[in-house]
Amino acid sequence: QVQLVESGGGLVQAGGSLRLSCAASTRIFSRYAMGWFRQAPGKEREFAAAISRGGSITYYAESVKGRFTISRDNSKNTMYLQMNSLKPEDTAVYYCASRLSGAGVVLTTTSQYDYWGQGTQVTVSS
């Protein structure tokens, strides 16, 4: 069982930045593919970004490409999402997710992940 805890959400004006963190309670964090998803009110949870277990491969949804950067520090058991040029449509609860995976794997759908955090709210005002 892996526990994931997100932090770093908040209220920001359009054009601003936030950095989310996801701390994992596992000694083998480096064996987990990780991802960020988000869910706006009344909408389904959607993929935002993913990163391979070693961090060398990343993948982004078109809606965030060029504005968001996913990264991880395996020595700290933590994944990050740097969000720049935020827009009101980025407003959502952001979730991190994990799954034991082989090298070079990135996962982009909710059904592919085994563990989820509780989410952190990001609100972007216009």
MITIVEX-119802 format. One record per residue (C-alpha): residue number from 1; residue in one letter; x, y, z. Coordinates in steps of 0.1 Angstrom, whole numbers, m for minus. Example, Ala and Ser with C-alpha at 12.3 -4.5 7.8 and 13.67 -1.06 7.14 Angstrom:
2
- seq|type|c1|c2|c3
- 1|A|123|m45|78 $
- 2|S|137|m11|71 $
This chain:
126
- seq|type|c1|c2|c3
- 1|Q|0|0|0 $
- 2|V|13|34|m10 $
- 3|Q|1|66|5 $
- 4|L|3|98|m16 $
- 5|V|m1|132|m2 $
- 6|E|m5|163|m24 $
- 7|S|3|198|m13 $
- 8|G|9|232|m29 $
- 9|G|m25|241|m41 $
- 10|G|m42|274|m36 $
- 11|L|m57|305|m51 $
- 12|V|m38|324|m78 $
- 13|Q|m45|350|m104 $
- 14|A|m46|342|m141 $
- 15|G|m10|342|m155 $
- 16|G|4|332|m121 $
- 17|S|23|301|m111 $
- 18|L|20|273|m85 $
- 19|R|41|242|m78 $
- 20|L|24|211|m66 $
- 21|S|41|184|m47 $
- 22|C|32|147|m42 $
- 23|A|50|129|m14 $
- 24|A|49|91|m14 $
- 25|S|52|67|15 $
- 26|T|72|40|m1 $
- 27|R|109|30|0 $
- 28|I|108|19|m37 $
- 29|F|94|52|m51 $
- 30|S|119|49|m80 $
- 31|R|100|18|m92 $
- 32|Y|67|37|m96 $
- 33|A|54|55|m127 $
- 34|M|37|86|m116 $
- 35|G|11|110|m129 $
- 36|W|m10|141|m123 $
- 37|F|m47|143|m130 $
- 38|R|m73|170|m124 $
- 39|Q|m110|171|m119 $
- 40|A|m131|203|m123 $
- 41|P|m166|205|m108 $
- 42|G|m191|185|m128 $
- 43|K|m165|170|m150 $
- 44|E|m146|137|m152 $
- 45|R|m111|133|m139 $
- 46|E|m87|141|m167 $
- 47|F|m50|134|m174 $
- 48|A|m26|163|m170 $
- 49|A|10|149|m170 $
- 50|A|29|117|m164 $
- 51|I|65|107|m157 $
- 52|S|84|75|m159 $
- 53|R|99|59|m128 $
- 54|G|134|72|m136 $
- 55|G|121|106|m147 $
- 56|S|136|106|m182 $
- 57|I|103|103|m200 $
- 58|T|74|127|m196 $
- 59|Y|41|132|m213 $
- 60|Y|15|160|m212 $
- 61|A|m20|166|m221 $
- 62|E|m23|191|m250 $
- 63|S|m42|215|m227 $
- 64|V|m11|219|m204 $
- 65|K|18|213|m228 $
- 66|G|42|242|m227 $
- 67|R|29|256|m194 $
- 68|F|32|227|m169 $
- 69|T|64|207|m161 $
- 70|I|63|174|m143 $
- 71|S|94|162|m124 $
- 72|R|104|139|m96 $
- 73|D|131|136|m70 $
- 74|N|135|99|m62 $
- 75|S|159|106|m33 $
- 76|K|130|125|m16 $
- 77|N|102|102|m27 $
- 78|T|84|133|m42 $
- 79|M|69|143|m75 $
- 80|Y|62|178|m86 $
- 81|L|41|198|m110 $
- 82|Q|53|233|m119 $
- 83|M|23|252|m133 $
- 84|N|30|285|m151 $
- 85|S|8|308|m171 $
- 86|L|m23|295|m153 $
- 87|K|m57|300|m167 $
- 88|P|m91|300|m151 $
- 89|E|m99|267|m169 $
- 90|D|m70|251|m149 $
- 91|T|m92|254|m118 $
- 92|A|m97|219|m105 $
- 93|V|m87|195|m77 $
- 94|Y|m54|180|m87 $
- 95|Y|m46|144|m79 $
- 96|C|m13|124|m80 $
- 97|A|m13|88|m88 $
- 98|S|12|59|m89 $
- 99|R|17|24|m102 $
- 100|L|46|m1|m100 $
- 101|S|60|m1|m136 $
- 102|G|89|m10|m157 $
- 103|A|115|14|m170 $
- 104|G|104|39|m196 $
- 105|V|67|36|m189 $
- 106|V|43|65|m188 $
- 107|L|7|60|m179 $
- 108|T|m21|84|m191 $
- 109|T|m54|70|m180 $
- 110|T|m70|67|m146 $
- 111|S|m76|30|m149 $
- 112|Q|m38|24|m153 $
- 113|Y|m30|37|m118 $
- 114|D|m33|18|m85 $
- 115|Y|m28|45|m59 $
- 116|W|m42|80|m56 $
- 117|G|m38|109|m33 $
- 118|Q|m66|129|m17 $
- 119|G|m62|159|m40 $
- 120|T|m53|195|m36 $
- 121|Q|m75|224|m48 $
- 122|V|m61|248|m74 $
- 123|T|m82|279|m81 $
- 124|V|m73|304|m108 $
- 125|S|m91|337|m108 $
- 126|S|m96|358|m139 $
